[in-house]
Amino acid sequence: MLQQQRSAAHQGRMSIHQRITLYFAAALSLIIIALAVSNYRISSAIFIDKAVDSTRQSLDLVSGRLDLVFDNAQNDARIAIQNQTIQQTLIAASQDGDSYSDYQRYIAVQNVLGSIADGQTYVSAIVLYDNRHRIYDSGGLDGIRDISRPYFERFAESAYGIAWQGTESSNYYRDNRQVKVVSLFQRFNSQMSGAQLGVLQLSVEERYLSQQYASVKLGDTGRVFIVDAAGNVVSSADPNDLNVSARDEPYYPLLAGEREGRTFVQNGERYLVVSRPYPRMGWSIAGIVPIGEITKDKSALTTRFTLLGFLFVLLAMLATPLLSRSAMRPLKVIKQTVKRVQRGDLDVSLDLYSRDEIGELAVEFNRMVSRTKSLMERSVEEEKRRKEFELAAIQAQINPHFLYNTLESICGLAELGRNADIIDLVGQLAGFYRGVLSKGNPIITLGEELALTQRYLDILKVRYADKLDYAIDVDSAMLECRTLKLLLQPLVENSIYHGLKNKRGKGMIRILGKIRDGKMMIEVRDDGTGMTPEKAKALLLRTGDEQSASFGVKSAHERIKLYFGPEFGLELESEPGTGTAVTITLPLQRPGGNEP
């Protein structure tokens, strides 16, 4: 605090020109710093977005190349199983034959499979298994292991079957070594009878798949690889990555079908990962590149921008004398603040700390506004309390009147010896006043207010048994909403004493409630004697001095406006001989003041 006072005192001794120079330099410096930081972040985001777009396009290209390879593999498999030599040979092989015949058939099939495999660089081998699990291959293979049994079982229930197997070590040796292959298995049927003749296996060497994206460059050290649904790497330019689980890698959770770029940290370095689902095989094609390689060009851009910014600052400082007119700024601030006060805004303050006449004027002005605000708030609070006292007095007049009438009813029942009715009526009366006096809060839920009103009506039915009936139909969604305690009671009382009491026959009071346009609409309607529309309209305009039906109506109207605002209140509609309807408009609020 002391340091702030010293700083303010020092600024007060400075000339306006000095202050202009100091403030202008400080402001421009902050602007340059803010622009440099913003430029750094914006340029980083731009570079990353471009890298994401480029990587996404590269992954789309990889996906297209893989589709081409797998489409060609399926076409070549179809050519093999439709070849007439293979068809006739395997049909003949289904019958018993000698070893020489079997050998001849093997050579015939091998020649056909070899011609197909040799014509396609991506084909590692073609192996054919007949129904007797005899093996035919495309040539040049040793130690072939029969892995067809699961596929015979899988294709047994379908006329046409095809399945892809992810990257695995080959089930054969070529040049005395096994290689990583992706294999196509397809059911082989007779074209004449449709009966199954065997299963064909066409294997594509994984190395050929990785060659499809070897030319895709992601920065200097970025890489592209493929992960299967189990989280294993099925294709990568680095053979050491094959069949290695990626589940424990920090980027793995980001590969779940995401095409947007995501960043992660590994070994203290941030990386960008972009993935593309490959539904055909249930794979994800992923590209990873270090963020540093993506944003390496932005450093030069940021440096140039900063130098250019400081050049602008220097030019602006040279032009500072031309800005001396800003010395009038304190007076402009005072003028604007006074206008805000004229518009009724008393939360304003003049933050001027100079020791000249303007500073003293600002201090006195702030004191004046503060005192004015305090006096107005006190006046408003006193007026509010006065209205609350007046309304409390009105309510106090209502309650003894009701109690007096109820006691008269109890006396009448006692004279008639109706003890059970007396017990019930006293219980209703006690319940009513218990609800009125409990907690002392004037705001209760509509459900609680309806319970009080129902008790009140049940008590009055004892007094006017042959003249009064009632019905309550309120939307259940409104029962937990806020309303005023004893809001309905004076309206119901008016309906009885000024509407139904002088009516011939039994009268009906209906309390209806529904939600409309985000507000609670509660209607108290009776079928009593009614009044003219002009008299009904005048009830809400009369003063509280009149001893008439307007007393309770005016009280309820004033209380609603006091607690909920001027846009809420009562509306009256009435016709002579038809009845009267009072519509209450309240805000739709849950306990605690929150709208539902």
C-alpha positions as semicolon CSV with decimal commas, in nm:
position;residue;x (nm);y (nm);z (nm)
1;M;0,000;0,000;0,000
2;L;0,281;0,241;0,092
3;Q;0,459;0,160;-0,233
4;Q;0,143;0,237;-0,430
5;Q;0,108;0,572;-0,251
6;R;0,469;0,663;-0,331
7;S;0,419;0,564;-0,694
8;A;0,106;0,777;-0,714
9;A;0,287;1,072;-0,554
10;H;0,574;1,040;-0,800
11;Q;0,334;1,035;-1,093
12;G;0,160;1,343;-0,954
13;R;0,488;1,543;-0,970
14;M;0,546;1,451;-1,335
15;S;0,446;1,689;-1,611
16;I;0,172;1,591;-1,852
17;H;0,426;1,559;-2,133
18;Q;0,639;1,324;-1,924
19;R;0,340;1,117;-1,834
20;I;0,239;1,094;-2,198
21;T;0,586;0,971;-2,296
22;L;0,601;0,719;-2,010
23;Y;0,252;0,581;-2,059
24;F;0,286;0,565;-2,435
25;A;0,616;0,376;-2,415
26;A;0,477;0,133;-2,158
27;A;0,160;0,074;-2,358
28;L;0,344;0,013;-2,682
29;S;0,587;-0,223;-2,511
30;L;0,299;-0,426;-2,373
31;I;0,135;-0,431;-2,713
32;I;0,454;-0,554;-2,878
33;I;0,494;-0,826;-2,617
34;A;0,130;-0,929;-2,656
35;L;0,161;-0,934;-3,034
36;A;0,481;-1,138;-3,016
37;V;0,318;-1,394;-2,789
38;S;0,004;-1,400;-3,004
39;N;0,210;-1,436;-3,319
40;Y;0,404;-1,724;-3,164
41;R;0,086;-1,909;-3,071
42;I;-0,105;-1,831;-3,388
43;S;0,184;-1,927;-3,615
44;S;0,233;-2,250;-3,419
45;A;-0,134;-2,331;-3,459
46;I;-0,120;-2,253;-3,832
47;F;0,186;-2,470;-3,887
48;I;0,029;-2,755;-3,691
49;D;-0,301;-2,724;-3,881
50;K;-0,116;-2,738;-4,210
51;A;0,082;-3,037;-4,091
52;V;-0,243;-3,208;-3,990
53;D;-0,397;-3,139;-4,332
54;S;-0,086;-3,261;-4,512
55;T;-0,063;-3,574;-4,297
56;R;-0,433;-3,645;-4,343
57;Q;-0,392;-3,625;-4,721
58;S;-0,088;-3,853;-4,701
59;L;-0,281;-4,109;-4,497
60;D;-0,567;-4,093;-4,747
61;L;-0,311;-4,166;-5,020
62;V;-0,175;-4,462;-4,821
63;S;-0,528;-4,593;-4,774
64;G;-0,590;-4,571;-5,148
65;R;-0,269;-4,756;-5,228
66;L;-0,354;-5,031;-4,978
67;D;-0,698;-5,065;-5,134
68;L;-0,533;-5,110;-5,473
69;V;-0,305;-5,385;-5,340
70;F;-0,584;-5,572;-5,165
71;D;-0,820;-5,534;-5,464
72;N;-0,552;-5,681;-5,694
73;A;-0,495;-5,964;-5,446
74;Q;-0,865;-6,050;-5,445
75;N;-0,879;-6,031;-5,826
76;D;-0,578;-6,263;-5,859
77;A;-0,732;-6,506;-5,609
78;R;-1,051;-6,502;-5,814
79;I;-0,854;-6,571;-6,134
80;A;-0,681;-6,866;-5,966
81;I;-0,997;-7,033;-5,837
82;Q;-1,177;-6,981;-6,170
83;N;-0,893;-7,128;-6,376
84;Q;-1,024;-7,432;-6,565
85;T;-0,707;-7,634;-6,520
86;I;-0,724;-7,590;-6,143
87;Q;-1,098;-7,658;-6,143
88;Q;-1,066;-7,982;-6,338
89;T;-0,757;-8,096;-6,148
90;L;-0,912;-8,052;-5,804
91;I;-1,240;-8,214;-5,914
92;A;-1,038;-8,514;-6,029
93;A;-0,834;-8,503;-5,707
94;S;-1,152;-8,549;-5,506
95;Q;-1,160;-8,905;-5,640
96;D;-0,916;-9,178;-5,541
97;G;-0,600;-9,199;-5,751
98;D;-0,249;-9,334;-5,742
99;S;0,058;-9,143;-5,637
100;Y;0,163;-9,074;-5,993
101;S;-0,173;-8,915;-6,071
102;D;-0,148;-8,704;-5,759
103;Y;0,195;-8,584;-5,862
104;Q;0,073;-8,494;-6,210
105;R;-0,212;-8,294;-6,063
106;Y;0,027;-8,115;-5,824
107;I;0,253;-8,012;-6,115
108;A;-0,044;-7,892;-6,321
109;V;-0,178;-7,674;-6,035
110;Q;0,167;-7,546;-5,944
111;N;0,229;-7,430;-6,300
112;V;-0,093;-7,228;-6,300
113;L;-0,038;-7,079;-5,953
114;G;0,324;-7,003;-6,039
115;S;0,227;-6,817;-6,356
116;I;-0,015;-6,600;-6,153
117;A;0,229;-6,533;-5,866
118;D;0,525;-6,462;-6,093
119;G;0,321;-6,204;-6,283
120;Q;0,256;-5,994;-5,969
121;T;0,542;-5,843;-5,771
122;Y;0,331;-5,800;-5,457
123;V;0,243;-6,172;-5,433
124;S;0,473;-6,362;-5,200
125;A;0,310;-6,702;-5,249
126;I;-0,014;-6,875;-5,342
127;V;-0,106;-7,193;-5,158
128;L;-0,408;-7,413;-5,233
129;Y;-0,554;-7,667;-4,984
130;D;-0,804;-7,924;-5,122
131;N;-1,071;-8,100;-4,920
132;R;-0,829;-8,376;-4,830
133;H;-0,581;-8,110;-4,706
134;R;-0,337;-8,183;-4,986
135;I;-0,126;-7,875;-5,048
136;Y;-0,051;-7,712;-5,384
137;D;0,173;-7,406;-5,407
138;S;0,303;-7,155;-5,657
139;G;0,658;-7,295;-5,642
140;G;0,983;-7,211;-5,466
141;L;0,838;-7,283;-5,118
142;D;0,961;-7,527;-4,854
143;G;0,823;-7,653;-4,525
144;I;0,466;-7,543;-4,594
145;R;0,254;-7,569;-4,278
146;D;-0,121;-7,631;-4,318
147;I;-0,308;-7,343;-4,153
148;S;-0,630;-7,386;-4,350
149;R;-0,836;-7,585;-4,102
150;P;-0,988;-7,277;-3,921
151;Y;-1,092;-7,136;-4,256
152;F;-1,252;-7,462;-4,372
153;E;-1,461;-7,440;-4,055
154;R;-1,535;-7,069;-4,100
155;F;-1,644;-7,110;-4,464
156;A;-1,841;-7,433;-4,408
157;E;-2,173;-7,255;-4,358
158;S;-2,143;-7,011;-4,652
159;A;-2,138;-7,059;-5,025
160;Y;-1,874;-6,791;-5,066
161;G;-1,615;-6,704;-4,805
162;I;-1,327;-6,459;-4,789
163;A;-1,111;-6,349;-4,493
164;W;-0,791;-6,151;-4,438
165;Q;-0,529;-6,243;-4,182
166;G;-0,313;-5,967;-4,033
167;T;0,063;-5,962;-4,035
168;E;0,207;-6,297;-3,927
169;S;0,521;-6,498;-3,999
170;S;0,471;-6,697;-4,320
171;N;0,368;-7,062;-4,287
172;Y;0,634;-7,153;-4,543
173;Y;1,001;-7,093;-4,616
174;R;1,135;-6,917;-4,920
175;D;1,509;-6,916;-4,969
176;N;1,539;-7,080;-4,625
177;R;1,367;-6,794;-4,439
178;Q;1,027;-6,689;-4,321
179;V;0,887;-6,344;-4,395
180;K;0,608;-6,131;-4,251
181;V;0,297;-6,160;-4,468
182;V;-0,066;-6,049;-4,483
183;S;-0,273;-6,337;-4,619
184;L;-0,604;-6,366;-4,804
185;F;-0,806;-6,684;-4,752
186;Q;-1,090;-6,761;-4,993
187;R;-1,325;-7,055;-5,031
188;F;-1,272;-7,247;-5,354
189;N;-1,591;-7,391;-5,512
190;S;-1,660;-7,606;-5,816
191;Q;-1,804;-7,394;-6,097
192;M;-2,010;-7,694;-6,213
193;S;-2,172;-7,812;-5,888
194;G;-2,095;-7,533;-5,643
195;A;-1,943;-7,783;-5,402
196;Q;-1,641;-7,674;-5,199
197;L;-1,311;-7,793;-5,346
198;G;-1,075;-7,629;-5,100
199;V;-0,934;-7,304;-4,961
200;L;-0,691;-7,072;-5,139
201;Q;-0,427;-6,868;-4,955
202;L;-0,269;-6,566;-5,125
203;S;0,005;-6,402;-4,918
204;V;0,131;-6,047;-4,963
205;E;0,467;-5,969;-4,806
206;E;0,436;-5,691;-4,548
207;R;0,749;-5,531;-4,689
208;Y;0,551;-5,458;-5,006
209;L;0,278;-5,284;-4,801
210;S;0,531;-5,062;-4,622
211;Q;0,677;-4,968;-4,961
212;Q;0,341;-4,811;-5,048
213;Y;0,402;-4,533;-4,795
214;A;0,781;-4,530;-4,788
215;S;0,778;-4,213;-5,000
216;V;0,545;-4,030;-4,759
217;K;0,754;-3,776;-4,565
218;L;0,643;-3,633;-4,231
219;G;0,911;-3,384;-4,141
220;D;1,264;-3,521;-4,110
221;T;1,198;-3,801;-3,862
222;G;0,822;-3,853;-3,881
223;R;0,693;-4,200;-3,959
224;V;0,383;-4,380;-4,085
225;F;0,273;-4,718;-3,951
226;I;-0,040;-4,934;-3,922
227;V;-0,197;-5,073;-3,603
228;D;-0,464;-5,345;-3,589
229;A;-0,768;-5,356;-3,361
230;A;-0,571;-5,544;-3,094
231;G;-0,315;-5,263;-3,074
232;N;-0,036;-5,449;-3,255
233;V;0,177;-5,289;-3,526
234;V;0,101;-5,483;-3,846
235;S;0,300;-5,271;-4,090
236;S;0,593;-5,033;-4,049
237;A;0,900;-4,918;-4,236
238;D;1,102;-5,046;-3,939
239;P;1,082;-5,432;-3,930
240;N;1,160;-5,426;-3,557
241;D;0,821;-5,264;-3,492
242;L;0,618;-5,546;-3,649
243;N;0,381;-5,736;-3,415
244;V;0,491;-5,514;-3,125
245;S;0,203;-5,393;-2,906
246;A;0,139;-5,019;-2,910
247;R;-0,113;-5,025;-2,623
248;D;0,137;-4,889;-2,372
249;E;0,246;-4,603;-2,598
250;P;0,115;-4,254;-2,507
251;Y;-0,028;-4,204;-2,855
252;Y;-0,239;-4,522;-2,858
253;P;-0,555;-4,370;-2,702
254;L;-0,546;-4,105;-2,977
255;L;-0,570;-4,359;-3,262
256;A;-0,934;-4,456;-3,211
257;G;-1,059;-4,346;-3,552
258;E;-0,945;-3,984;-3,512
259;R;-0,868;-3,784;-3,824
260;E;-0,797;-3,463;-3,632
261;G;-0,449;-3,398;-3,506
262;R;-0,371;-3,473;-3,142
263;T;-0,053;-3,400;-2,949
264;F;0,121;-3,608;-2,684
265;V;0,449;-3,598;-2,492
266;Q;0,709;-3,871;-2,499
267;N;1,054;-3,851;-2,343
268;G;1,005;-3,480;-2,283
269;E;0,926;-3,401;-2,648
270;R;0,589;-3,311;-2,797
271;Y;0,462;-3,505;-3,097
272;L;0,169;-3,472;-3,334
273;V;-0,027;-3,787;-3,422
274;V;-0,286;-3,812;-3,699
275;S;-0,472;-4,134;-3,767
276;R;-0,712;-4,264;-4,026
277;P;-0,933;-4,570;-3,983
278;Y;-0,896;-4,844;-4,244
279;P;-1,227;-5,032;-4,203
280;R;-1,148;-5,296;-4,464
281;M;-0,896;-5,463;-4,233
282;G;-1,002;-5,310;-3,901
283;W;-0,672;-5,117;-3,892
284;S;-0,569;-4,764;-3,810
285;I;-0,315;-4,587;-4,030
286;A;-0,113;-4,350;-3,812
287;G;0,138;-4,075;-3,878
288;I;0,360;-3,931;-3,604
289;V;0,591;-3,629;-3,634
290;P;0,775;-3,418;-3,372
291;I;0,613;-3,077;-3,312
292;G;0,957;-2,917;-3,322
293;E;1,001;-3,018;-3,687
294;I;0,660;-2,874;-3,775
295;T;0,722;-2,536;-3,612
296;K;1,091;-2,492;-3,682
297;D;1,025;-2,225;-3,947
298;K;0,817;-2,007;-3,715
299;S;1,116;-1,891;-3,507
300;A;1,252;-1,683;-3,794
301;L;0,905;-1,541;-3,854
302;T;0,867;-1,446;-3,487
303;T;1,209;-1,277;-3,480
304;R;1,131;-1,068;-3,786
305;F;0,793;-0,972;-3,647
306;T;0,947;-0,862;-3,315
307;L;1,213;-0,648;-3,486
308;L;0,949;-0,487;-3,703
309;G;0,738;-0,419;-3,393
310;F;1,021;-0,240;-3,212
311;L;1,080;-0,030;-3,522
312;F;0,718;0,081;-3,508
313;V;0,761;0,165;-3,138
314;L;1,058;0,388;-3,219
315;L;0,864;0,570;-3,490
316;A;0,572;0,616;-3,253
317;M;0,798;0,759;-2,980
318;L;0,927;1,015;-3,225
319;A;0,568;1,119;-3,292
320;T;0,482;1,148;-2,922
321;P;0,485;1,534;-2,913
322;L;0,200;1,531;-3,161
323;L;-0,008;1,346;-2,904
324;S;0,010;1,612;-2,634
325;R;-0,357;1,677;-2,680
326;S;-0,415;1,366;-2,473
327;A;-0,345;1,591;-2,173
328;M;-0,717;1,662;-2,187
329;R;-0,788;1,298;-2,117
330;P;-0,862;1,348;-1,741
331;L;-1,124;1,609;-1,823
332;K;-1,278;1,380;-2,083
333;V;-1,292;1,103;-1,827
334;I;-1,468;1,334;-1,581
335;K;-1,719;1,438;-1,848
336;Q;-1,798;1,079;-1,942
337;T;-1,832;0,978;-1,577
338;V;-2,072;1,266;-1,505
339;K;-2,288;1,156;-1,799
340;R;-2,303;0,805;-1,659
341;V;-2,417;0,946;-1,325
342;Q;-2,685;1,145;-1,507
343;R;-2,809;0,820;-1,659
344;G;-2,843;0,673;-1,309
345;D;-2,521;0,468;-1,288
346;L;-2,389;0,526;-0,934
347;D;-2,125;0,251;-0,949
348;V;-1,879;0,480;-1,129
349;S;-1,549;0,609;-0,989
350;L;-1,287;0,854;-1,107
351;D;-0,946;0,682;-1,082
352;L;-0,724;0,991;-1,111
353;Y;-0,427;1,011;-0,871
354;S;-0,265;1,339;-0,971
355;R;-0,211;1,612;-0,706
356;D;-0,339;1,894;-0,921
357;E;-0,687;2,045;-0,918
358;I;-0,822;1,765;-1,139
359;G;-0,709;1,504;-0,886
360;E;-0,877;1,692;-0,599
361;L;-1,192;1,726;-0,806
362;A;-1,192;1,350;-0,870
363;V;-1,164;1,274;-0,496
364;E;-1,455;1,503;-0,408
365;F;-1,660;1,368;-0,698
366;N;-1,612;1,009;-0,580
367;R;-1,718;1,106;-0,228
368;M;-2,030;1,278;-0,360
369;V;-2,130;0,978;-0,575
370;S;-2,068;0,741;-0,284
371;R;-2,287;0,946;-0,047
372;T;-2,562;0,980;-0,308
373;K;-2,562;0,607;-0,371
374;S;-2,575;0,533;0,001
375;L;-2,869;0,770;0,053
376;M;-3,062;0,627;-0,240
377;E;-3,005;0,269;-0,125
378;R;-3,119;0,363;0,225
379;S;-3,428;0,533;0,084
380;V;-3,514;0,232;-0,131
381;E;-3,463;-0,006;0,161
382;E;-3,682;0,206;0,389
383;E;-3,955;0,222;0,128
384;K;-3,939;-0,154;0,082
385;R;-3,961;-0,212;0,457
386;R;-4,253;0,031;0,480
387;K;-4,445;-0,164;0,219
388;E;-4,363;-0,491;0,393
389;F;-4,497;-0,350;0,722
390;E;-4,812;-0,226;0,549
391;L;-4,870;-0,561;0,384
392;A;-4,800;-0,742;0,711
393;A;-5,063;-0,524;0,878
394;I;-5,314;-0,610;0,606
395;Q;-5,242;-0,981;0,651
396;A;-5,276;-0,945;1,027
397;Q;-5,630;-0,807;0,972
398;I;-5,720;-1,103;0,754
399;N;-5,607;-1,376;0,992
400;P;-5,809;-1,267;1,306
401;H;-6,118;-1,229;1,091
402;F;-6,078;-1,585;0,965
403;L;-6,004;-1,717;1,315
404;Y;-6,314;-1,544;1,456
405;N;-6,542;-1,699;1,197
406;T;-6,388;-2,043;1,247
407;L;-6,437;-2,023;1,624
408;E;-6,799;-1,931;1,563
409;S;-6,832;-2,244;1,349
410;I;-6,677;-2,453;1,627
411;C;-6,926;-2,307;1,875
412;G;-7,211;-2,393;1,643
413;L;-7,091;-2,752;1,611
414;A;-7,056;-2,776;1,988
415;E;-7,419;-2,666;2,035
416;L;-7,523;-2,940;1,795
417;G;-7,309;-3,197;1,979
418;R;-7,104;-3,282;1,667
419;N;-6,786;-3,369;1,852
420;A;-6,623;-3,559;1,563
421;D;-6,671;-3,259;1,332
422;I;-6,529;-3,031;1,603
423;I;-6,217;-3,248;1,631
424;D;-6,173;-3,251;1,253
425;L;-6,227;-2,874;1,224
426;V;-5,985;-2,796;1,509
427;G;-5,728;-3,023;1,343
428;Q;-5,774;-2,841;1,012
429;L;-5,742;-2,504;1,187
430;A;-5,427;-2,613;1,374
431;G;-5,275;-2,747;1,053
432;F;-5,355;-2,422;0,874
433;Y;-5,189;-2,200;1,135
434;R;-4,898;-2,440;1,169
435;G;-4,831;-2,393;0,799
436;V;-4,877;-2,016;0,827
437;L;-4,639;-1,975;1,119
438;S;-4,376;-2,237;1,033
439;K;-4,025;-2,116;0,947
440;G;-4,144;-1,754;0,920
441;N;-4,042;-1,739;0,553
442;P;-4,288;-1,549;0,328
443;I;-4,168;-1,754;0,026
444;I;-4,287;-2,116;0,006
445;T;-4,348;-2,371;-0,267
446;L;-4,673;-2,371;-0,462
447;G;-4,747;-2,720;-0,327
448;E;-4,727;-2,589;0,029
449;E;-4,945;-2,287;-0,059
450;L;-5,207;-2,513;-0,218
451;A;-5,208;-2,730;0,096
452;L;-5,273;-2,421;0,311
453;T;-5,548;-2,302;0,076
454;Q;-5,710;-2,646;0,074
455;R;-5,717;-2,649;0,456
456;Y;-5,870;-2,300;0,449
457;L;-6,141;-2,412;0,206
458;D;-6,211;-2,728;0,405
459;I;-6,264;-2,511;0,715
460;L;-6,499;-2,278;0,530
461;K;-6,696;-2,570;0,389
462;V;-6,805;-2,643;0,745
463;R;-6,953;-2,291;0,765
464;Y;-7,094;-2,287;0,409
465;A;-7,158;-2,657;0,352
466;D;-7,459;-2,602;0,128
467;K;-7,311;-2,306;-0,060
468;L;-6,948;-2,398;-0,130
469;D;-6,755;-2,654;-0,327
470;Y;-6,405;-2,634;-0,478
471;A;-6,168;-2,810;-0,720
472;I;-5,790;-2,781;-0,763
473;D;-5,617;-2,870;-1,092
474;V;-5,251;-2,759;-1,103
475;D;-4,967;-2,884;-1,326
476;S;-4,747;-3,110;-1,110
477;A;-4,434;-2,946;-1,258
478;M;-4,532;-2,625;-1,071
479;L;-4,563;-2,773;-0,722
480;E;-4,194;-2,725;-0,633
481;C;-4,182;-2,368;-0,767
482;R;-4,171;-2,058;-0,545
483;T;-4,470;-1,844;-0,449
484;L;-4,582;-1,619;-0,164
485;K;-4,729;-1,765;0,152
486;L;-5,104;-1,693;0,187
487;L;-5,126;-1,554;-0,167
488;L;-5,432;-1,756;-0,261
489;Q;-5,617;-1,722;0,073
490;P;-5,736;-1,360;0,033
491;L;-5,843;-1,431;-0,326
492;V;-6,041;-1,736;-0,220
493;E;-6,192;-1,538;0,068
494;N;-6,306;-1,263;-0,170
495;S;-6,459;-1,526;-0,400
496;I;-6,662;-1,660;-0,106
497;Y;-6,767;-1,338;0,068
498;H;-6,821;-1,122;-0,240
499;G;-6,906;-1,380;-0,504
500;L;-7,069;-1,691;-0,362
501;K;-7,219;-1,573;-0,033
502;N;-7,503;-1,384;-0,201
503;K;-7,556;-1,643;-0,473
504;R;-7,857;-1,870;-0,468
505;G;-7,756;-2,234;-0,458
506;K;-7,413;-2,392;-0,423
507;G;-7,112;-2,210;-0,564
508;M;-6,790;-2,351;-0,708
509;I;-6,434;-2,224;-0,670
510;R;-6,173;-2,361;-0,910
511;I;-5,797;-2,319;-0,870
512;L;-5,619;-2,393;-1,198
513;G;-5,248;-2,380;-1,271
514;K;-5,034;-2,429;-1,581
515;I;-4,702;-2,319;-1,729
516;R;-4,714;-2,075;-2,020
517;D;-4,421;-1,896;-2,188
518;G;-4,188;-1,986;-1,901
519;K;-4,419;-1,842;-1,633
520;M;-4,664;-1,984;-1,381
521;M;-5,026;-1,892;-1,456
522;I;-5,260;-1,960;-1,159
523;E;-5,630;-1,889;-1,192
524;V;-5,883;-1,857;-0,906
525;R;-6,228;-1,873;-1,067
526;D;-6,574;-1,867;-0,907
527;D;-6,925;-1,883;-1,051
528;G;-7,063;-1,623;-0,811
529;T;-7,256;-1,301;-0,865
530;G;-6,963;-1,133;-1,047
531;M;-6,926;-0,762;-1,122
532;T;-6,888;-0,526;-1,412
533;P;-6,555;-0,529;-1,603
534;E;-6,503;-0,165;-1,505
535;K;-6,538;-0,245;-1,135
536;A;-6,305;-0,547;-1,166
537;K;-6,041;-0,333;-1,337
538;A;-6,072;-0,064;-1,067
539;L;-6,001;-0,312;-0,785
540;L;-5,628;-0,317;-0,866
541;L;-5,609;0,063;-0,884
542;R;-5,766;0,146;-0,547
543;T;-5,569;0,246;-0,241
544;G;-5,534;0,031;0,070
545;D;-5,760;0,264;0,271
546;E;-6,082;0,116;0,134
547;Q;-6,263;-0,153;0,334
548;S;-6,387;-0,359;0,041
549;A;-6,307;-0,655;-0,180
550;S;-6,017;-0,456;-0,321
551;F;-5,836;-0,485;0,012
552;G;-5,722;-0,849;-0,028
553;V;-5,680;-0,824;-0,406
554;K;-5,468;-0,510;-0,383
555;S;-5,263;-0,670;-0,103
556;A;-5,185;-0,980;-0,313
557;H;-5,107;-0,764;-0,618
558;E;-4,862;-0,544;-0,424
559;R;-4,689;-0,840;-0,256
560;I;-4,624;-1,010;-0,592
561;K;-4,469;-0,698;-0,739
562;L;-4,263;-0,636;-0,426
563;Y;-4,107;-0,982;-0,422
564;F;-4,093;-1,080;-0,789
565;G;-4,090;-0,756;-0,991
566;P;-4,328;-0,523;-1,175
567;E;-4,386;-0,763;-1,467
568;F;-4,577;-1,003;-1,240
569;G;-4,908;-0,957;-1,057
570;L;-5,285;-1,008;-1,090
571;E;-5,541;-0,969;-1,368
572;L;-5,919;-0,969;-1,307
573;E;-6,199;-1,068;-1,540
574;S;-6,565;-1,060;-1,433
575;E;-6,918;-1,044;-1,569
576;P;-7,234;-0,979;-1,361
577;G;-7,418;-1,304;-1,292
578;T;-7,135;-1,514;-1,442
579;G;-6,853;-1,505;-1,191
580;T;-6,503;-1,369;-1,144
581;A;-6,161;-1,501;-1,251
582;V;-5,836;-1,378;-1,096
583;T;-5,521;-1,474;-1,294
584;I;-5,190;-1,472;-1,105
585;T;-4,867;-1,447;-1,306
586;L;-4,553;-1,562;-1,123
587;P;-4,197;-1,646;-1,229
588;L;-4,113;-2,014;-1,276
589;Q;-3,852;-2,059;-1,002
590;R;-3,733;-2,352;-0,795
591;P;-3,654;-2,307;-0,422
592;G;-3,329;-2,112;-0,397
593;G;-3,419;-1,872;-0,678
594;N;-3,299;-2,080;-0,975
595;E;-3,518;-2,119;-1,276
596;P;-3,597;-2,482;-1,359
